[in-house]
Amino acid sequence: MADEKRLTLLGKLVIFAFIAGCIGFAFKLWPGNPVSGLIGSAAKQGASAVKTAARDVADKTAKTPAGGKTAPLRRGVLQEARTRGSLRVGYEADAPPMYFKNSQSGDDGFEYQLARLISSEMRLSSAGPLFVNGDYQSLPDMLRRAQVDVIIAGYVPDPSLEGLEWSEGYLDFGLCLAVLKGSAVNEVSQLAGKTIAIYDDPAAERWVKQNIPGARVKSFSGDSGWFEAIERREADALVYDYPFAAEEIKSHPRVKIVQFNLNQSRYAVGVPAGNDDLLDAINGAIARIKASAGYGDLVRRYLSYKSEDVVKPVSGRKTYTVRAGETLSTIARDRLGSSERWEEIWQLNRERIANPHLIYSDYVLLMP
């Protein structure tokens, strides 16, 4: 009986398949048939359903779809780093003074040394972090794809980069104004209607257009062009991120920086969204590093620029001339009665000095 039922069922299936095939063939011959091809399409979809589902899962976990949508949140990144014994840091190679190859000691730079300090403060590895190189534009996607744990590469927190969260700032900075030595220009207010060179940076272009009336912007990209535009007198001034200007101006001795901190910005560490423990650990590490004497040493080592204009007397203002070994805190303590008042001095001088750690003997400071 069992065999008979089995044969009967098989026969029914054969007959059903034959009828379905005939109907499908008829539909195919019917011109303009609105459902033509649906049967064949359904068969193909059924045959590939498992493969498609598997591919969709892979795409959702490994790709960033078009339109800026991000993959599902990565969780447990800090625990992964602890289990691995190291923090994987995404960085951009050949970006002095942030990261570069030192002919004597190899890898070097402000962000390179900072990443090592962060790893040490987080007690992850005595050997330091694992550095993973990537193009600047590709680093956020590398973070989403779990190829790195954090990115430290001169990123200003950007809300358009979905799937990322940002640490507290590890470096406060601003755009600076550079001109040819001998130029009559010494501040932004003198540049209305002039030609301004910038690196190809939307933020810099927006700032110029919002703050210099009638300015003509000349944008450059690649390895050079912005400093050269001043030297060739193709532009009246350059507006550029200070940390990179401080390094690159060394190759352009005919150019000087005349105004600092045109805006207020900060570089921050990017982490995968949803990893609050990792973000807290990095913020704690950054806070301890910035409070240490070693942080000021880093700033002076990699971001130093001595302005020739800040040693000149300033008429009609209360001033103080810096002596060797003094800091804003010690000057505030000795001259204003409290070291905590150093920020008052800094606010008066922020357009004249790049960073609170970058004051030198013979600098003339404006005083409260």
TIKETI-75500 format. One line per 2 residues: number of its first residue (from 1); their letters; for each residue x, y, z of N, C-alpha, C. Coordinates in steps of 0.1 Angstrom, whole numbers, plus 5000, padded with zeros to 4 digits. Example, Ala and Ser with C-alpha at 12.3 -4.5 7.8 and 13.67 -1.06 7.14 Angstrom:
BEGIN
1> AS> 5132/4943/5078/5123/4955/5078/5132/4967/5078 ~ 5128/4978/5071/5137/4989/5071/5129/5000/5079;
END
This chain:
BEGIN
1> MA> 5008/4988/5000/5000/5000/5000/5009/5013/5000 ~ 5019/5012/5008/5028/5024/5009/5034/5027/4995;
3> DE> 5038/5016/4988/5044/5018/4975/5034/5023/4965 ~ 5022/5018/4966/5011/5023/4957/5008/5038/4959;
5> KR> 5007/5042/4971/5005/5056/4974/5017/5065/4969 ~ 5029/5059/4971/5040/5067/4966/5040/5069/4951;
7> LT> 5036/5058/4944/5036/5059/4929/5025/5068/4925 ~ 5014/5068/4932/5002/5077/4929/5006/5091/4931;
9> LL> 5013/5094/4942/5017/5108/4944/5027/5113/4934 ~ 5036/5104/4930/5046/5107/4920/5040/5110/4907;
11> GK> 5030/5102/4903/5023/5104/4891/5016/5117/4891 ~ 5010/5121/4902/5003/5134/4902/5013/5145/4901;
13> LV> 5024/5144/4906/5035/5154/4905/5039/5156/4890 ~ 5041/5144/4883/5045/5145/4869/5034/5152/4861;
15> IF> 5022/5148/4863/5011/5154/4856/5010/5169/4858 ~ 5012/5173/4871/5012/5188/4875/5023/5195/4868;
17> AF> 5035/5189/4868/5046/5196/4861/5044/5198/4847 ~ 5038/5187/4840/5035/5188/4826/5025/5199/4823;
19> IA> 5015/5200/4831/5005/5211/4829/5011/5225/4831 ~ 5019/5226/4841/5025/5239/4844/5034/5243/4833;
21> GC> 5041/5233/4827/5050/5236/4816/5043/5241/4804 ~ 5031/5235/4801/5023/5239/4790/5018/5253/4791;
23> IG> 5013/5256/4803/5008/5269/4806/5019/5280/4805 ~ 5031/5276/4810/5042/5285/4809/5046/5288/4794;
25> FA> 5046/5278/4786/5049/5279/4772/5039/5288/4765 ~ 5025/5286/4768/5015/5294/4762/5017/5308/4766;
27> FK> 5020/5311/4779/5022/5325/4783/5033/5332/4775 ~ 5044/5324/4773/5055/5329/4766/5052/5333/4752;
29> LW> 5042/5326/4745/5038/5328/4731/5028/5340/4730 ~ 5022/5343/4742/5012/5354/4742/5018/5368/4741;
31> PG> 5017/5375/4730/5023/5388/4729/5017/5398/4739 ~ 5026/5406/4745/5021/5416/4754/5016/5410/4767;
33> NP> 5018/5398/4770/5013/5392/4782/5019/5399/4794 ~ 5010/5404/4803/5015/5412/4815/5022/5404/4825;
35> VS> 5020/5391/4825/5027/5382/4834/5038/5373/4828 ~ 5041/5377/4815/5051/5368/4808/5064/5368/4815;
37> GL> 5069/5356/4817/5082/5354/4823/5081/5352/4838 ~ 5069/5354/4844/5068/5353/4859/5071/5339/4864;
39> IG> 5066/5329/4856/5068/5315/4860/5082/5312/4860 ~ 5089/5315/4848/5103/5312/4847/5111/5320/4858;
41> SA> 5107/5332/4860/5114/5341/4870/5113/5335/4884 ~ 5101/5330/4887/5099/5325/4900/5107/5312/4902;
43> AK> 5108/5304/4891/5116/5292/4893/5131/5295/4895 ~ 5135/5305/4888/5149/5310/4890/5152/5315/4904;
45> QG> 5142/5323/4908/5143/5329/4922/5143/5318/4932 ~ 5134/5308/4930/5134/5297/4940/5147/5290/4941;
47> AS> 5153/5288/4929/5165/5280/4928/5177/5288/4935 ~ 5176/5301/4934/5187/5309/4940/5184/5316/4953;
49> AV> 5173/5312/4959/5169/5319/4971/5179/5318/4983 ~ 5184/5306/4985/5194/5305/4996/5207/5313/4993;
51> KT> 5211/5313/4980/5223/5320/4976/5221/5335/4978 ~ 5209/5340/4974/5206/5354/4975/5206/5359/4990;
53> AA> 5199/5351/4998/5198/5354/5012/5212/5355/5018 ~ 5221/5345/5015/5234/5345/5020/5242/5357/5016;
55> RD> 5240/5361/5003/5247/5373/4998/5242/5385/5005 ~ 5229/5386/5007/5223/5398/5014/5229/5400/5028;
57> VA> 5230/5389/5035/5236/5389/5048/5250/5394/5048 ~ 5258/5388/5038/5272/5392/5037/5273/5407/5034;
59> DK> 5264/5412/5025/5265/5426/5021/5261/5435/5033 ~ 5252/5431/5041/5248/5440/5053/5259/5440/5063;
61> TA> 5267/5430/5064/5277/5430/5075/5290/5434/5070 ~ 5293/5435/5057/5306/5438/5052/5307/5450/5043;
63> KT> 5295/5456/5039/5296/5467/5029/5288/5479/5035 ~ 5292/5490/5030/5284/5502/5033/5276/5505/5020;
65> PA> 5263/5504/5020/5255/5506/5009/5256/5520/5003 ~ 5252/5522/4991/5252/5535/4985/5242/5544/4993;
67> GG> 5246/5557/4992/5237/5567/5000/5242/5569/5014 ~ 5253/5563/5018/5258/5566/5031/5252/5558/5042;
69> KT> 5244/5548/5039/5238/5540/5050/5249/5531/5055 ~ 5248/5528/5068/5259/5520/5074/5254/5506/5078;
71> AP> 5264/5498/5080/5262/5484/5085/5257/5484/5099 ~ 5251/5473/5103/5246/5472/5117/5258/5475/5127;
73> LR> 5254/5480/5139/5264/5484/5149/5273/5473/5152 ~ 5286/5476/5153/5296/5467/5159/5296/5468/5174;
75> RG> 5295/5457/5181/5295/5458/5195/5308/5450/5201 ~ 5311/5453/5213/5322/5446/5220/5336/5448/5214;
77> VL> 5338/5460/5209/5351/5463/5202/5362/5464/5213 ~ 5359/5470/5225/5369/5471/5235/5373/5457/5240;
79> QE> 5364/5448/5242/5367/5434/5246/5375/5427/5236 ~ 5372/5429/5223/5380/5423/5212/5394/5427/5213;
81> AR> 5396/5440/5215/5410/5446/5216/5417/5440/5228 ~ 5410/5439/5240/5416/5433/5252/5420/5418/5249;
83> TR> 5411/5411/5243/5414/5397/5240/5426/5395/5230 ~ 5426/5404/5220/5437/5404/5211/5450/5409/5217;
85> GS> 5449/5418/5227/5460/5424/5234/5466/5436/5227 ~ 5458/5442/5218/5462/5454/5211/5451/5461/5205;
87> LR> 5452/5474/5203/5442/5483/5197/5446/5485/5182 ~ 5437/5482/5173/5441/5484/5159/5437/5498/5155;
89> VG> 5447/5506/5151/5445/5520/5148/5446/5523/5133 ~ 5435/5528/5127/5435/5532/5113/5442/5546/5112;
91> YE> 5451/5547/5103/5458/5560/5102/5461/5563/5087 ~ 5466/5575/5084/5470/5578/5070/5485/5580/5070;
93> AD> 5491/5572/5062/5506/5573/5062/5510/5586/5054 ~ 5522/5590/5056/5528/5601/5049/5520/5614/5050;
95> AP> 5517/5617/5062/5509/5629/5065/5515/5637/5076 ~ 5528/5642/5074/5535/5650/5084/5527/5663/5088;
97> PM> 5527/5667/5100/5535/5662/5111/5527/5651/5119 ~ 5516/5647/5114/5508/5637/5122/5513/5623/5121;
99> YF> 5517/5619/5109/5523/5606/5108/5533/5606/5096 ~ 5545/5601/5099/5555/5601/5088/5566/5591/5092;
101> KN> 5575/5588/5082/5586/5580/5085/5598/5588/5088 ~ 5604/5586/5100/5616/5593/5104/5628/5585/5100;
103> SQ> 5637/5591/5093/5649/5584/5088/5657/5578/5099 ~ 5657/5583/5111/5664/5577/5122/5657/5566/5129;
105> SG> 5644/5568/5133/5637/5559/5142/5625/5552/5135 ~ 5622/5555/5123/5611/5548/5116/5598/5556/5118;
107> DD> 5587/5549/5122/5574/5556/5123/5575/5567/5134 ~ 5568/5578/5131/5569/5590/5140/5557/5599/5137;
109> GF> 5556/5609/5145/5545/5619/5142/5537/5621/5155 ~ 5529/5632/5155/5521/5636/5166/5511/5625/5169;
111> EY> 5503/5621/5159/5493/5612/5161/5498/5598/5163 ~ 5509/5595/5157/5516/5582/5160/5519/5580/5175;
113> QL> 5526/5591/5180/5530/5590/5194/5517/5591/5203 ~ 5507/5599/5199/5495/5600/5207/5488/5586/5208;
115> AR> 5487/5579/5197/5481/5566/5197/5488/5556/5206 ~ 5501/5557/5206/5508/5548/5216/5505/5552/5230;
117> LI> 5504/5565/5233/5501/5569/5247/5486/5565/5250 ~ 5477/5566/5241/5463/5561/5244/5463/5546/5247;
119> SS> 5470/5539/5239/5471/5524/5241/5477/5521/5255 ~ 5487/5528/5258/5493/5526/5271/5484/5530/5283;
121> EM> 5477/5541/5281/5468/5545/5292/5456/5535/5293 ~ 5452/5529/5282/5442/5519/5283/5447/5505/5287;
123> RL> 5460/5504/5289/5467/5492/5294/5464/5480/5285 ~ 5465/5482/5272/5462/5472/5262/5474/5463/5259;
125> SS> 5486/5470/5256/5498/5463/5253/5510/5471/5255 ~ 5520/5465/5260/5533/5473/5262/5540/5475/5249;
127> AG> 5536/5467/5239/5542/5468/5226/5536/5479/5217 ~ 5524/5485/5222/5518/5496/5215/5507/5490/5206;
129> PL> 5500/5499/5199/5489/5495/5191/5494/5489/5177 ~ 5484/5483/5170/5487/5478/5157/5482/5489/5147;
131> FV> 5491/5494/5139/5487/5505/5129/5483/5499/5116 ~ 5472/5503/5111/5467/5498/5098/5465/5510/5089;
133> NG> 5473/5511/5078/5473/5522/5069/5461/5522/5059 ~ 5455/5533/5057/5445/5535/5047/5444/5549/5042;
135> DY> 5437/5551/5030/5435/5564/5025/5426/5571/5034 ~ 5427/5584/5035/5419/5592/5044/5404/5590/5042;
137> QS> 5400/5590/5029/5386/5588/5027/5381/5574/5030 ~ 5389/5564/5030/5385/5550/5032/5385/5546/5047;
139> LP> 5391/5554/5055/5392/5550/5069/5379/5548/5076 ~ 5369/5556/5075/5356/5554/5081/5350/5540/5077;
141> DM> 5351/5537/5064/5346/5524/5060/5354/5512/5065 ~ 5367/5514/5067/5375/5504/5073/5370/5501/5087;
143> LR> 5366/5512/5094/5361/5511/5108/5348/5503/5108 ~ 5339/5506/5099/5326/5499/5098/5328/5484/5094;
145> RA> 5338/5481/5086/5341/5467/5082/5349/5459/5092 ~ 5351/5465/5103/5359/5458/5114/5373/5456/5111;
147> QV> 5379/5463/5101/5393/5462/5098/5402/5469/5108 ~ 5396/5479/5115/5403/5486/5125/5393/5489/5137;
149> DV> 5399/5492/5149/5391/5494/5160/5388/5509/5162 ~ 5397/5518/5158/5395/5532/5159/5403/5539/5147;
151> II> 5399/5551/5145/5407/5559/5135/5412/5572/5141 ~ 5425/5574/5139/5432/5586/5144/5439/5592/5132;
153> AG> 5433/5601/5125/5439/5606/5112/5435/5620/5109 ~ 5435/5629/5119/5432/5643/5116/5417/5645/5112;
155> YV> 5408/5637/5119/5394/5639/5116/5387/5649/5125 ~ 5380/5659/5120/5372/5667/5127/5358/5660/5128;
157> PD> 5352/5659/5140/5339/5651/5141/5329/5655/5130 ~ 5325/5645/5123/5316/5648/5111/5303/5640/5113;
159> PS> 5292/5646/5115/5279/5639/5117/5274/5632/5104 ~ 5280/5635/5093/5275/5629/5080/5282/5615/5079;
161> LE> 5292/5612/5087/5298/5598/5087/5290/5589/5096 ~ 5280/5582/5091/5272/5574/5099/5279/5561/5104;
163> GL> 5274/5557/5116/5280/5545/5122/5293/5548/5130 ~ 5296/5561/5131/5308/5565/5139/5304/5574/5151;
165> EW> 5311/5574/5161/5310/5583/5172/5324/5589/5175 ~ 5325/5600/5182/5337/5607/5183/5341/5610/5197;
167> SE> 5354/5609/5200/5359/5611/5213/5360/5626/5216 ~ 5364/5630/5228/5368/5643/5231/5380/5647/5222;
169> GY> 5382/5660/5220/5393/5664/5212/5407/5661/5217 ~ 5415/5655/5209/5429/5653/5213/5438/5664/5209;
171> LD> 5433/5673/5200/5441/5685/5196/5431/5696/5192 ~ 5431/5707/5199/5424/5719/5195/5432/5727/5186;
173> FG> 5426/5732/5175/5434/5739/5165/5425/5748/5157 ~ 5430/5756/5148/5422/5765/5140/5429/5767/5127;
175> LC> 5421/5773/5118/5427/5777/5105/5437/5789/5108 ~ 5447/5790/5100/5456/5801/5101/5458/5809/5088;
177> LA> 5463/5821/5089/5464/5829/5077/5479/5831/5074 ~ 5483/5827/5062/5497/5829/5058/5498/5838/5046;
179> VL> 5509/5846/5046/5511/5855/5035/5526/5856/5031 ~ 5529/5862/5020/5543/5863/5016/5550/5873/5025;
181> KG> 5562/5870/5030/5570/5880/5038/5571/5893/5030 ~ 5569/5904/5036/5569/5917/5029/5555/5922/5026;
183> SA> 5545/5913/5026/5531/5917/5023/5526/5926/5034 ~ 5518/5936/5030/5512/5945/5039/5500/5939/5047;
185> VN> 5496/5927/5043/5485/5920/5050/5490/5914/5063 ~ 5483/5917/5074/5486/5910/5086/5473/5905/5094;
187> EV> 5462/5907/5087/5450/5901/5093/5439/5899/5083 ~ 5429/5891/5086/5419/5887/5076/5411/5899/5071;
189> SQ> 5409/5909/5080/5400/5921/5076/5406/5928/5064 ~ 5419/5926/5061/5425/5933/5049/5423/5926/5036;
191> LA> 5416/5915/5036/5416/5906/5024/5403/5907/5016 ~ 5394/5916/5019/5382/5917/5011/5384/5919/4996;
193> GK> 5378/5910/4988/5379/5911/4974/5392/5905/4969 ~ 5401/5899/4977/5414/5894/4973/5412/5879/4970;
195> TI> 5423/5873/4964/5424/5859/4960/5430/5851/4972 ~ 5423/5841/4976/5427/5833/4988/5430/5819/4983;
197> AI> 5441/5814/4986/5445/5800/4983/5440/5791/4994 ~ 5435/5779/4991/5432/5769/5002/5436/5755/4997;
199> YD> 5438/5746/5006/5438/5732/5003/5424/5728/4999 ~ 5422/5718/4991/5409/5714/4987/5401/5708/4999;
201> DP> 5395/5718/5006/5388/5714/5019/5375/5722/5020 ~ 5364/5716/5019/5351/5723/5019/5350/5732/5032;
203> AA> 5355/5727/5043/5354/5735/5055/5361/5749/5054 ~ 5373/5748/5048/5381/5760/5046/5374/5769/5036;
205> ER> 5369/5764/5025/5362/5772/5015/5350/5779/5021 ~ 5342/5771/5029/5331/5778/5036/5335/5789/5045;
207> WV> 5346/5787/5052/5350/5797/5062/5354/5810/5054 ~ 5362/5808/5043/5366/5820/5035/5354/5827/5030;
209> KQ> 5345/5820/5024/5333/5827/5018/5325/5834/5028 ~ 5324/5829/5040/5316/5834/5051/5323/5846/5058;
211> NI> 5336/5847/5057/5343/5857/5065/5352/5867/5058 ~ 5353/5865/5045/5361/5874/5037/5352/5879/5025;
213> PG> 5346/5891/5026/5337/5896/5016/5344/5896/5002 ~ 5337/5891/4992/5341/5892/4978/5354/5883/4975;
215> AR> 5357/5874/4984/5370/5867/4982/5368/5857/4970 ~ 5379/5856/4963/5380/5846/4952/5389/5835/4957;
217> VK> 5383/5823/4956/5390/5811/4962/5397/5803/4951 ~ 5410/5800/4954/5417/5791/4945/5420/5779/4953;
219> SF> 5414/5768/4949/5415/5755/4956/5426/5746/4950 ~ 5434/5740/4958/5445/5731/4953/5444/5717/4960;
221> SG> 5448/5707/4953/5448/5694/4959/5461/5687/4955 ~ 5463/5675/4960/5476/5668/4957/5486/5670/4967;
223> DS> 5499/5671/4963/5510/5673/4972/5515/5687/4973 ~ 5510/5696/4965/5515/5710/4966/5506/5719/4958;
225> GW> 5509/5732/4959/5502/5742/4951/5497/5754/4959 ~ 5493/5752/4972/5487/5762/4980/5498/5772/4985;
227> FE> 5509/5767/4990/5520/5777/4993/5526/5783/4981 ~ 5528/5775/4970/5534/5780/4958/5525/5791/4952;
229> AI> 5512/5791/4954/5503/5801/4948/5507/5815/4955 ~ 5510/5815/4967/5515/5827/4974/5528/5832/4968;
231> ER> 5537/5822/4967/5551/5825/4962/5551/5830/4948 ~ 5542/5825/4940/5541/5830/4926/5532/5842/4924;
233> RE> 5526/5847/4936/5517/5858/4936/5505/5856/4928 ~ 5500/5843/4928/5488/5840/4922/5476/5841/4932;
235> AD> 5480/5842/4945/5470/5844/4956/5476/5854/4966 ~ 5468/5862/4972/5472/5872/4982/5475/5866/4996;
237> AL> 5469/5854/4998/5470/5848/5011/5466/5833/5011 ~ 5470/5826/5021/5466/5812/5022/5459/5810/5035;
239> VY> 5447/5803/5035/5440/5799/5047/5441/5784/5048 ~ 5446/5779/5059/5450/5765/5060/5450/5760/5074;
241> DY> 5447/5747/5076/5448/5741/5090/5462/5743/5096 ~ 5462/5749/5108/5475/5752/5114/5485/5740/5115;
243> PF> 5480/5728/5120/5490/5717/5122/5498/5714/5110 ~ 5491/5714/5098/5498/5710/5086/5506/5722/5081;
245> AA> 5501/5734/5083/5508/5746/5079/5522/5747/5086 ~ 5522/5744/5099/5534/5745/5107/5545/5736/5102;
247> EE> 5541/5725/5096/5551/5716/5090/5555/5720/5076 ~ 5546/5723/5068/5549/5726/5054/5555/5739/5051;
249> IK> 5553/5749/5060/5559/5762/5058/5575/5761/5060 ~ 5580/5750/5066/5594/5749/5067/5601/5748/5053;
251> SH> 5593/5744/5043/5599/5743/5029/5596/5756/5021 ~ 5590/5766/5028/5586/5778/5021/5591/5790/5029;
253> PR> 5604/5793/5030/5609/5803/5039/5604/5817/5035 ~ 5599/5819/5024/5594/5832/5020/5580/5835/5025;
255> VK> 5574/5826/5031/5560/5827/5036/5560/5827/5051 ~ 5551/5835/5057/5550/5835/5072/5535/5835/5076;
257> IV> 5533/5830/5088/5519/5829/5093/5517/5842/5101 ~ 5506/5849/5099/5504/5862/5105/5492/5862/5115;
259> QF> 5483/5852/5113/5471/5851/5122/5468/5837/5124 ~ 5465/5834/5137/5462/5820/5141/5447/5819/5146;
261> NL> 5442/5806/5146/5429/5803/5152/5418/5812/5147 ~ 5417/5812/5134/5407/5820/5127/5393/5814/5131;
263> NQ> 5393/5801/5133/5381/5794/5139/5385/5785/5150 ~ 5376/5778/5156/5379/5768/5166/5375/5754/5162;
265> SR> 5384/5745/5162/5381/5732/5157/5389/5722/5166 ~ 5387/5709/5163/5394/5699/5171/5395/5686/5163;
267> YA> 5406/5679/5165/5407/5665/5159/5403/5656/5170 ~ 5396/5645/5166/5391/5635/5176/5392/5621/5170;
269> VG> 5392/5611/5179/5393/5597/5176/5379/5592/5172 ~ 5378/5585/5160/5366/5579/5156/5365/5565/5161;
271> VP> 5353/5561/5166/5351/5547/5171/5338/5542/5166 ~ 5336/5529/5165/5323/5524/5160/5312/5528/5170;
273> AG> 5301/5533/5164/5289/5537/5172/5284/5525/5181 ~ 5280/5529/5193/5274/5519/5202/5284/5512/5211;
275> ND> 5296/5517/5211/5307/5511/5220/5310/5521/5231 ~ 5301/5523/5240/5303/5533/5250/5315/5531/5259;
277> DL> 5317/5518/5262/5329/5515/5271/5342/5518/5264 ~ 5343/5516/5251/5355/5520/5243/5356/5535/5243;
279> LD> 5345/5542/5241/5346/5557/5240/5350/5562/5254 ~ 5344/5557/5264/5348/5562/5278/5363/5559/5281;
281> AI> 5367/5547/5277/5382/5544/5279/5391/5554/5271 ~ 5387/5557/5259/5395/5566/5251/5395/5580/5256;
283> NG> 5383/5585/5260/5381/5598/5266/5389/5599/5279 ~ 5389/5589/5287/5397/5590/5299/5412/5590/5296;
285> AI> 5416/5583/5287/5430/5583/5283/5435/5596/5277 ~ 5426/5602/5269/5429/5615/5263/5430/5626/5274;
287> AR> 5421/5626/5284/5420/5635/5295/5433/5635/5303 ~ 5438/5622/5306/5450/5621/5314/5462/5625/5306;
289> IK> 5462/5622/5293/5474/5626/5285/5475/5642/5284 ~ 5463/5648/5281/5463/5663/5279/5467/5670/5292;
291> AS> 5464/5663/5304/5467/5670/5316/5482/5668/5320 ~ 5489/5660/5313/5503/5657/5316/5513/5666/5310;
293> AG> 5525/5667/5315/5535/5676/5309/5540/5670/5296 ~ 5538/5657/5294/5543/5651/5282/5535/5655/5270;
295> YG> 5522/5659/5272/5514/5664/5261/5519/5677/5255 ~ 5523/5686/5264/5529/5699/5259/5542/5696/5252;
297> DL> 5549/5686/5256/5562/5683/5249/5558/5678/5235 ~ 5548/5670/5233/5544/5665/5220/5540/5677/5211;
299> VR> 5532/5686/5216/5528/5698/5208/5540/5706/5204 ~ 5549/5708/5213/5561/5716/5209/5570/5708/5200;
301> RY> 5571/5695/5201/5580/5687/5192/5575/5687/5178 ~ 5562/5685/5176/5557/5683/5162/5549/5695/5156;
303> LS> 5545/5704/5164/5536/5715/5159/5541/5729/5161 ~ 5554/5730/5164/5560/5743/5168/5561/5752/5156;
305> YK> 5559/5765/5158/5561/5776/5149/5564/5788/5157 ~ 5575/5794/5155/5579/5806/5162/5576/5818/5153;
307> SE> 5567/5827/5157/5563/5838/5150/5572/5850/5152 ~ 5577/5856/5141/5586/5867/5142/5578/5880/5146;
309> DV> 5565/5880/5145/5557/5892/5148/5554/5893/5163 ~ 5554/5882/5170/5549/5882/5184/5560/5887/5193;
311> VK> 5572/5890/5188/5582/5895/5197/5583/5911/5195 ~ 5574/5916/5187/5574/5931/5185/5566/5937/5196;
313> PV> 5570/5949/5200/5562/5957/5210/5548/5960/5205 ~ 5539/5961/5215/5525/5964/5211/5521/5977/5219;
315> SG> 5519/5987/5211/5516/6000/5218/5502/6001/5222 ~ 5500/6008/5233/5486/6011/5238/5480/5999/5245;
317> RK> 5487/5988/5248/5481/5977/5254/5489/5972/5266 ~ 5483/5966/5276/5491/5960/5287/5497/5947/5282;
319> TY> 5510/5946/5284/5517/5934/5278/5527/5928/5288 ~ 5531/5916/5285/5542/5910/5293/5551/5902/5284;
321> TV> 5564/5903/5286/5574/5896/5278/5578/5883/5284 ~ 5576/5872/5277/5579/5859/5283/5593/5857/5286;
323> RA> 5597/5851/5297/5610/5847/5300/5612/5832/5298 ~ 5624/5827/5297/5627/5813/5294/5621/5804/5305;
325> GE> 5614/5794/5301/5609/5784/5311/5595/5787/5315 ~ 5589/5799/5312/5576/5802/5317/5565/5796/5308;
327> TL> 5554/5794/5314/5542/5789/5307/5530/5799/5310 ~ 5519/5797/5303/5508/5805/5306/5503/5804/5320;
329> ST> 5504/5792/5325/5500/5789/5339/5509/5797/5349 ~ 5522/5796/5347/5531/5803/5357/5530/5818/5356;
331> IA> 5528/5823/5343/5526/5837/5342/5513/5842/5348 ~ 5502/5834/5347/5489/5837/5353/5491/5837/5368;
333> RD> 5498/5827/5373/5500/5826/5388/5508/5839/5393 ~ 5519/5842/5386/5528/5853/5391/5522/5867/5388;
335> RL> 5515/5868/5377/5511/5882/5373/5496/5884/5376 ~ 5488/5874/5377/5473/5876/5379/5469/5870/5393;
337> GS> 5478/5863/5400/5474/5857/5413/5468/5843/5413 ~ 5466/5838/5401/5460/5824/5401/5464/5817/5388;
339> SE> 5470/5805/5388/5474/5798/5376/5462/5795/5368 ~ 5450/5794/5374/5438/5790/5367/5433/5802/5357;
341> RW> 5439/5813/5358/5436/5824/5349/5444/5824/5336 ~ 5451/5813/5334/5459/5812/5321/5450/5814/5309;
343> EE> 5437/5809/5310/5428/5810/5299/5425/5824/5295 ~ 5425/5833/5304/5422/5847/5301/5433/5852/5292;
345> IW> 5446/5849/5296/5457/5853/5287/5456/5847/5274 ~ 5453/5834/5273/5452/5827/5261/5441/5833/5251;
347> QL> 5430/5836/5257/5419/5842/5248/5423/5855/5242 ~ 5431/5863/5249/5436/5876/5244/5446/5874/5233;
349> NR> 5453/5862/5233/5465/5860/5224/5462/5849/5214 ~ 5450/5844/5213/5448/5832/5204/5450/5835/5190;
351> ER> 5448/5847/5185/5451/5850/5171/5465/5853/5168 ~ 5473/5854/5179/5487/5857/5178/5496/5845/5180;
353> IA> 5491/5835/5187/5498/5823/5190/5490/5811/5187 ~ 5496/5800/5181/5489/5789/5176/5483/5780/5187;
355> NP> 5489/5778/5198/5485/5769/5208/5490/5773/5222 ~ 5483/5771/5232/5487/5775/5246/5501/5770/5250;
357> HL> 5505/5759/5244/5518/5753/5247/5529/5759/5239 ~ 5526/5767/5229/5536/5772/5220/5539/5787/5223;
359> IY> 5544/5789/5235/5549/5803/5238/5564/5801/5241 ~ 5571/5812/5237/5586/5811/5238/5591/5824/5245;
361> SD> 5603/5823/5250/5609/5835/5255/5610/5846/5245 ~ 5608/5858/5250/5607/5871/5242/5594/5873/5235;
363> YV> 5585/5863/5236/5571/5866/5231/5565/5877/5239 ~ 5558/5886/5233/5551/5897/5239/5536/5893/5240;
365> LL> 5531/5891/5252/5517/5887/5254/5509/5898/5258 ~ 5497/5899/5252/5487/5908/5257/5481/5903/5270;
367> MP> 5479/5912/5280/5475/5908/5293/5462/5914/5297 ~ 5454/5907/5306/5441/5912/5310/5444/5925/5318;
END
